[in-house]
Amino acid sequence: MIRPAGDDFVKRYRLRYNLEALERVRGEIGERAYSSLRALLEYRLSGKDFDRSPSGVRVALAFSAGSDSTASLKILRWTGFDVVPVTVKLPQMGEKVVEKARKAGAVFVEVPNYLEVITAQMEKGAPICGRCHSMVMKAVEDYARSRGIKMVASGDLLSSGLISIYREGDLVILNLPAFLALDKAELIDVIGGSYKLSFGCPLLWELFRKAPSTKRLSIQRVLRETRARALTPGMAAELIGDILSR
């Protein structure tokens, strides 16, 4: 499923730092979740195998059906968590994406007034990705609270260290790929080794047409992920080329 980090100094440093973050939420997530997540980190550090029998610990996963969230779903289930994929059904989602989410057993939720909020941002020529992400995560967190689920996971690659897993009110947020210091190539390997790298959001393309200067914000995101070694330079070049072509 996933492999140990080996001798990669940066990944090993991040994994040890993430152990500190895990200790901070131990009381909130309980011993079964703590033991499973610690075993995952130790597996990445040393290759030591661990018990992956079902733990009964429920996790709500923000599930877009993209590479990062799909790999996160597989890893969490492989580890023994009871994962509920939660897909926020957005107006720009194509039927193929919706069908992928259905096949993964996703629960669909909605964001009230989503299109009105995002359209207002676009009319101002303002960035939309941050606002969209916060609305999506709030919807997933609200679903988790309504079902008594205490942990919400995402496929975020960047949020390492003390924000790879942290308490937010009555929930614990787990940014799984960042927590395990996984890069994009490793995630693609988890889902089967083949994935087209591109920005697939029609609303983002529309924003690029209305306000071409906002392309730099998406490019900056790609560069941040490259500096963090979540992307290879080749992957970054492919993504930047896709942004500039829109």
C-alpha positions in Angstrom: 0.0 0.0 0.0 2.6 2.6 1.1 6.3 2.2 1.6 8.7 3.3 4.3 10.4 6.7 3.7 13.8 5.1 3.6 16.8 7.4 4.0 15.0 10.5 2.8 16.2 13.1 5.3 13.4 15.6 4.8 10.6 13.0 5.0 12.1 11.5 8.1 12.4 14.9 9.8 8.7 15.7 9.0 7.6 12.3 10.3 9.4 12.8 13.6 7.9 16.2 13.9 4.4 14.8 13.2 4.9 12.4 16.1 4.9 15.4 18.3 1.7 16.6 16.7 0.1 13.2 17.3 1.0 13.3 21.0 -0.8 16.6 21.4 -4.2 15.1 20.3 -3.8 11.7 22.0 -6.5 12.5 24.6 -9.0 13.7 22.0 -8.8 10.8 19.6 -8.5 7.9 22.1 -6.1 5.1 22.4 -7.2 3.0 19.4 -6.9 5.8 16.9 -3.7 7.0 18.5 -2.1 3.5 18.3 -3.1 3.1 14.7 -1.7 6.5 13.6 1.5 6.1 15.6 2.0 2.6 14.0 1.6 4.2 10.6 4.2 6.8 11.4 6.6 4.2 12.8 6.0 2.1 9.7 7.0 5.0 7.5 10.1 5.5 9.7 11.3 2.0 10.2 9.3 -0.4 8.0 8.0 -2.2 11.1 4.7 -4.0 10.2 1.7 -3.5 12.4 -1.8 -4.8 13.2 -4.3 -3.5 10.6 -7.4 -5.3 11.9 -10.5 -3.1 12.1 -10.3 -0.6 14.9 -13.9 0.6 14.9 -12.7 4.2 14.9 -14.8 6.3 12.5 -13.2 9.0 10.4 -15.0 11.4 8.0 -12.9 12.0 4.9 -13.3 15.0 2.7 -13.6 13.1 -0.6 -13.3 14.8 -4.0 -12.5 11.5 -5.9 -9.2 13.1 -6.9 -5.8 11.4 -6.5 -5.1 12.7 -3.0 -8.4 11.9 -1.4 -8.7 8.6 -3.1 -5.3 7.5 -1.9 -6.1 8.8 1.6 -9.3 6.7 1.6 -7.3 3.6 0.6 -4.6 4.1 3.2 -7.1 4.8 6.1 -9.1 1.7 5.3 -5.9 -0.4 4.9 -4.9 0.8 8.3 -8.2 -0.4 9.8 -10.2 2.8 10.2 -14.0 2.9 9.6 -13.9 5.7 6.9 -16.9 7.6 5.7 -16.0 9.4 2.5 -18.0 12.7 2.4 -18.3 14.3 -1.0 -19.5 17.9 -1.1 -21.6 18.0 -4.3 -20.5 21.1 -6.1 -22.2 22.5 -9.3 -19.0 22.2 -11.3 -18.6 18.5 -10.6 -18.9 16.3 -13.7 -20.9 13.1 -13.7 -17.7 11.0 -13.9 -16.6 12.5 -10.6 -19.9 11.9 -9.0 -19.9 8.3 -10.1 -16.4 7.7 -8.8 -17.6 9.1 -5.4 -20.6 6.8 -5.5 -18.5 3.8 -6.2 -16.3 4.6 -3.2 -19.4 4.6 -1.0 -19.4 8.4 -0.5 -22.1 10.3 1.4 -23.1 13.5 -0.5 -23.7 16.8 1.3 -24.4 20.3 0.0 -23.1 23.8 0.7 -25.9 26.3 0.9 -25.4 29.4 -1.3 -22.1 27.9 -2.6 -22.5 29.2 -6.2 -23.6 32.7 -5.0 -20.5 33.1 -2.8 -18.1 31.8 -5.4 -19.7 33.8 -8.2 -19.3 37.0 -6.1 -15.6 36.3 -5.7 -15.2 35.7 -9.4 -17.0 38.9 -10.3 -14.5 40.8 -8.1 -11.6 38.9 -9.8 -10.7 37.5 -6.4 -9.2 34.0 -5.8 -11.7 31.3 -5.2 -9.8 28.2 -4.1 -9.3 29.2 -0.5 -12.9 30.2 -0.1 -14.1 27.0 -1.8 -11.8 24.9 0.4 -13.1 26.4 3.6 -16.7 26.0 2.6 -16.2 22.4 1.7 -14.3 21.5 4.9 -17.0 23.2 7.0 -19.7 21.1 5.3 -17.6 17.9 6.0 -17.0 18.9 9.6 -20.7 19.7 10.1 -21.6 16.2 8.8 -19.1 14.6 11.1 -20.5 16.5 14.1 -24.0 15.4 13.1 -23.0 11.8 13.2 -20.8 11.9 16.3 -17.6 11.4 14.3 -14.6 13.0 16.1 -12.0 12.9 13.4 -12.1 14.6 10.0 -9.4 13.7 7.4 -8.3 15.4 4.3 -5.9 14.7 1.4 -3.8 17.8 2.1 -0.1 17.3 1.1 1.3 20.5 2.7 0.1 20.9 6.2 3.0 19.2 8.0 4.3 19.5 11.6 1.9 20.6 14.3 -0.8 21.3 11.7 -0.6 17.8 10.1 -3.0 16.7 12.9 -4.6 19.1 15.3 -7.6 19.9 17.4 -10.2 22.3 16.0 -13.0 22.8 18.5 -14.6 19.5 19.2 -13.0 17.8 16.2 -9.5 16.5 15.3 -8.3 17.4 11.8 -6.0 14.9 10.1 -4.2 16.0 6.9 -3.2 12.4 6.1 -0.7 12.7 3.2 1.1 15.5 5.0 1.0 13.5 8.3 2.7 10.6 6.6 5.1 12.8 4.5 3.8 11.3 1.3 4.4 13.0 -2.0 2.2 13.1 -5.1 4.1 10.3 -6.8 3.5 8.0 -3.8 -0.2 8.9 -3.8 -0.5 8.1 -7.5 1.2 4.8 -6.9 -1.4 4.0 -4.2 -4.3 4.5 -6.6 -2.8 2.5 -9.4 0.2 4.4 -10.9 -1.6 6.4 -13.6 -3.1 9.8 -13.2 -3.4 12.9 -15.5 -2.0 16.0 -13.8 -4.2 19.0 -14.4 -6.4 21.6 -12.7 -9.9 20.2 -13.3 -12.2 22.9 -11.9 -14.3 24.7 -14.6 -15.0 27.6 -12.2 -11.2 28.1 -11.8 -10.8 28.1 -15.6 -13.6 30.7 -15.8 -11.8 32.8 -13.1 -8.6 32.6 -15.2 -10.5 34.0 -18.2 -12.1 36.8 -16.2 -8.9 37.7 -14.2 -5.8 36.2 -15.8 -3.6 37.6 -13.0 -5.1 35.0 -10.6 -3.2 32.3 -12.5 -0.1 33.4 -10.4 -1.9 32.3 -7.2 -2.3 28.7 -8.6 1.3 28.7 -9.8 2.4 29.8 -6.4 0.5 26.9 -4.9 2.3 24.5 -7.3 5.7 26.0 -6.3 5.0 25.7 -2.6 4.2 22.0 -3.1 7.4 21.7 -5.1 9.5 23.4 -2.4 8.0 21.0 0.1 8.9 18.1 -2.2 5.3 17.0 -2.5 5.7 17.5 -6.3 8.7 16.7 -8.5 10.0 19.5 -10.8 8.5 17.5 -13.7 5.1 17.4 -12.2 5.3 21.1 -11.3 6.2 21.9 -14.9 3.2 19.9 -16.2 0.8 21.6 -13.8 2.1 25.1 -14.5 1.8 24.4 -18.2 -1.8 23.4 -17.7 -2.5 26.6 -15.7 -0.9 28.8 -18.4 -2.9 27.1 -21.2 -6.2 28.0 -19.7 
